Amino acid sequence: MNETNKKLRTRFAPETRFEVQAVPFRARETNELERLKDRLLSQLLAQASNAEQNTLFRQAANDAVALAWATSFPLLFLPTLLEEKAAVARRQFSRQQQIRRRSRALTLAA
């Protein structure tokens, strides 16, 4: 059994050092993108009638930023993407309100 176990001598290469740049490549764009998102979101939130709509708009803004970041020109695409996501959020909110009204009416009728 000892014949299969061999002692190996370990050898290590000289230590290699290199500098890592702490600032991400797109850090400036990230800050500008967040500022643009905040500005556009504040306009949307001014239109929000309640907290639920507020939440939907915030989710729409975060989704739009994620999609915009995947493009080559996120600052260019963000306003349109947020507009589209906000329209979907408005439709979702409206549909949810209709469902609640119908549910209330059915509950009162029962």
Buried (B, 14 or more C-beta within 10 A) or exposed (E): EEEEEEEEEEEEEEEEEEEEEEEEEEEEBBEBBEEBBEEBBEEBEEEBEEEEBBEBBBEBBBBBBEBBBEEEEBEEBBBEBBEBBBEEBBEBBEEEBEEEEEEEEEEEEE
